[in-house]
Amino acid sequence: MSRELHIRREAARRFWGVIDPELGVNIVDLGLIYRMFMRDDDTFVVEYTTTTAGCPMRRYLQRKIEEALQSIEEIEKFETKLVFEPEWSVEMIVEGVEFFSVPPPMMSG
């Protein structure tokens, strides 16, 4: 197995632990990771998106993706790129994913 393939697989494993807090689903199953590749300068690049361009969780997701990459010892340099092409759609979600919803706060009468 090539070094790049090994790193891509390890990154995907780590990304399964990155949960979108609004949907309660990991970013891999949501289809938010578009590309992962090694540049010629040995920088590991991850292109990802959010469910909407104005997603309030975009900085949170970026931080969690970066933390996941920092935890892989074979990665010396990395770059994360937030992209919006192609536009994310619900068809990108893995079939059979179960979402959670947070119950609304109880209203006192």
Backbone hydrogen bonds, N-H to C=O, Kabsch-Sander energy under -0.5 kcal/mol:
donor,donor_aa,acceptor,acceptor_aa,energy
6,H,2,S,-2.4
7,I,3,R,-2.5
8,R,4,E,-2.7
9,R,5,L,-2.5
10,E,6,H,-2.3
11,A,7,I,-2.8
12,A,8,R,-2.3
13,R,9,R,-2.2
14,R,10,E,-2.2
15,F,11,A,-2.7
16,W,12,A,-1.3
17,G,14,R,-1.4
18,V,15,F,-1.6
19,I,17,G,-0.8
20,D,25,V,-2.9
23,L,20,D,-0.9
24,G,20,D,-2.9
25,V,20,D,-0.7
27,I,15,F,-0.7
27,I,18,V,-2.2
30,L,26,N,-1.7
31,G,28,V,-1.3
32,L,27,I,-2.3
33,I,27,I,-0.7
34,Y,32,L,-0.7
34,Y,47,E,-2.4
35,R,47,E,-1.7
37,F,45,V,-2.1
39,R,37,F,-0.5
39,R,43,T,-3.0
42,D,39,R,-2.0
44,F,42,D,-0.5
44,F,77,K,-2.6
45,V,37,F,-3.5
45,V,43,T,-0.5
46,V,79,E,-2.4
47,E,35,R,-2.9
48,Y,46,V,-0.5
48,Y,81,K,-2.6
49,T,32,L,-2.2
55,C,52,T,-1.7
58,R,55,C,-1.4
61,L,57,M,-3.0
62,Q,58,R,-2.3
63,R,59,R,-2.4
64,K,60,Y,-2.3
65,I,61,L,-2.6
66,E,62,Q,-2.6
67,E,63,R,-2.5
68,A,64,K,-2.2
69,L,65,I,-2.2
70,Q,66,E,-2.5
71,S,67,E,-1.1
72,I,69,L,-1.6
73,E,71,S,-0.8
75,I,72,I,-1.7
76,E,74,E,-0.7
77,K,42,D,-0.6
79,E,44,F,-2.3
81,K,46,V,-2.9
83,V,48,Y,-3.1
83,V,81,K,-0.6
92,M,89,S,-2.3
93,I,90,V,-1.6
94,V,29,D,-3.0
97,V,94,V,-1.4
99,F,97,V,-0.5
100,F,23,L,-1.4
108,S,106,M,-0.5
